[in-house]
Structures are given as structure tokens and as C-alpha cells.
Amino acid sequence: MRAPAFKKATRALIVLALAAAGLGFTSSSASAAPVSINLCAKGGTATVPGPVSVPIWGFGVPTTPGDCSTATAGAPGPVLTVNEGDTVTISVINALPAGHTLSFEIPGVDFTPGPTDAAVGATVTRSFTANRPGTYVYRSGGGAGRQEAMGLYGALIVRPPTANQAYDTATTAYDVEAVLVLSTIDPSFNAAPDTFDMHSYRAMYWLINGKAYPDTAPITASAGQRVLLRYLNAGYDNTTMLLLGMHERVVSRDARLLNNPVDANAETIPAGATEDAIATVPSNAAPSTHGFPLYNRQQHLTNGPQTGQSPTPATGGGMLTFIHP
């Protein structure tokens, strides 16, 4: 997640990108075709404001097929982009620490029957036809949720045939696209994922595409442009995102179009869910010198320990970014 994850779709090829904190590649739709995607699930590190280095498990793309030593683990993993009608095969090598069985899943996708899990050192292969455009979370369901909490999640985008539409209807047309993977980190859990008491889980870092403000990437859009906000909640709390100074139209939930789109300035994305909303940038002045804030309405806008915890009170940050020209 090193380059801005928010960008306009401009390519006609199916592409992958390592999206650790926002590096995501998107593509305009092309003819349906067979698509093969190779991933590794392995250990890595994430840097959060402080700076603090936190161990993670994440997905990465090996530059040498079959060699996970050439893959960099990211949380979230790379943004996977395919076209409606594609026949997709995803192969994931389990390079996690010993004893951790990987279980690969994409809620809302109907896989071809076959094995779902892979022991350490083995590969799990899942196939499906991308019948329905939309925004999906791919993840590991292993370890009773602990593997996902460690960072084994990412975004899958299925594009319709018409470029710059989220779905097969002109009402979902957009000019700028932003993939927003929402998640959290409790460093105490990440340091001991096998033995940590999950009843004690307490998030200290609230992330957009693996980054906490001020490290989050902004969304670049000018007045009059339509911004497609693809929300994916990879955390364990229902998360409300508020857009200050403008409204968004919620057009889809869990990759299913709404019969009656909803206009809102704050919308709650349930844990594990996805949501697509389109916001048109107004011509009036933004409420902040940084632009139009998009942030966590539950006020998860801090980095590090809270007041009363060691070592120091939290500083401003958290789940916050801006839309600006």
C-alpha cells in the first residue's frame, strides 16, 4: 500500500497489484476470459504511526510463481480485479507459521466444489465464474477468525462490461474510484495470535487500506465528479463512515444493487460486509483546508493507547482521509 489506492479506472486489462496500504490497480472491462491468480499467505510486518512495527499475516503476489519468498505480505492484500463473466481460478500457497491451516473464502461467490483448506506448505485452489459485478471481500476463515484479524483479507472487484460503471446500470456511473478497506490492529493480539484471549481484544489503530491518518492516501476528485466509494469492512465492529460537507448515494450492499438507493452523509458498514456508494463533489468550498473529510463517526480517530493507558494518551489520527482536488 505504498502508492495512492484511489485512482480512476483507465486500463482494459485485468491487473493485480500489491495493495498493502492502498496500492490498488483497477481496470476497465474487457471481454470475458479465463483468469488465473496466484497468491501467498505469509507473515510480514505493518508500520503504524509512532512509528510502530506490528507483525501481521497477509496475502501477497509472488513475483516468481510458486515461490512465496518473492511475495510481500500485505494487510490488506492486493486488490484483485476481474470482469463480469470471467472464469477465475485463485491458487493460494499457505506459507503461514506451522500449525495454521488456511481456509480461503469470498462471501457471496459460488465456488466450484472442491477443497477449501490448505495445510502449511500446501496450495488451495478455488474456481468460480464472476457472474455478478460488485465489491467483495476475500479472506481466510481459518483459526476461528484469528487469521483474518491478523490481516488475511483483501478486496475483489468484479467489473461490468461498461467501463466506469460499478454495476450493469448507468445509474452507477462514476468518474473516480476509491477502494476503502476498513480494519483495526491491537498490537497485543498481533504479537501472540495463538494464545491471546480475544475477549481482551482492544483496537488501538483504526485503518483505511492498512494505514492510519496521517498516513492514509487522499482521494483526488474535482467539483462535479462522481466518486465511487467501495467500502469493505474487514474488522470486527460495525463501522460508520461519515462524509462531511457532501452526501453519498448508497447503491449496493454486499455486491447486490438496492432497489431503492439511499442518500446519506453517514452510513454503517457491518463487520464483514461491503457497500458501494457514489458521492458527487459539490462546487462549494470544502469544510476543511484538506478537503472533504471522510472519517469514522464513532470517533476512532486516534493512534496508539488511549488516555489512562501506558505509555501516553492517543494522538489524532485513525480512520480518516479527505476528498480534494
Secondary structure as UniProt FT lines:
FT   STRAND          16..17
FT   STRAND          34..48
FT   TURN            49..51
FT   STRAND          52..60
FT   TURN            65..66
FT   HELIX           68..70
FT   STRAND          79..83
FT   TURN            84..85
FT   STRAND          87..95
FT   TURN            98..99
FT   STRAND          102..105
FT   TURN            107..108
FT   STRAND          117..118
FT   TURN            120..121
FT   STRAND          123..129
FT   STRAND          134..140
FT   HELIX           143..145
FT   HELIX           146..149
FT   TURN            150..151
FT   STRAND          153..159
FT   TURN            163..164
FT   HELIX           170..172
FT   STRAND          176..185
FT   HELIX           187..191
FT   TURN            193..195
FT   HELIX           198..200
FT   STRAND          205..208
FT   TURN            209..210
FT   STRAND          219..220
FT   TURN            223..224
FT   STRAND          226..233
FT   STRAND          239..243
FT   TURN            244..245
FT   STRAND          248..253
FT   TURN            254..255
FT   STRAND          256..264
FT   STRAND          266..269
FT   TURN            271..272
FT   STRAND          274..280
FT   TURN            289..290
FT   STRAND          291..296
FT   TURN            297..298
FT   STRAND          302..303
FT   TURN            307..308
FT   STRAND          315..316
FT   STRAND          320..324
//
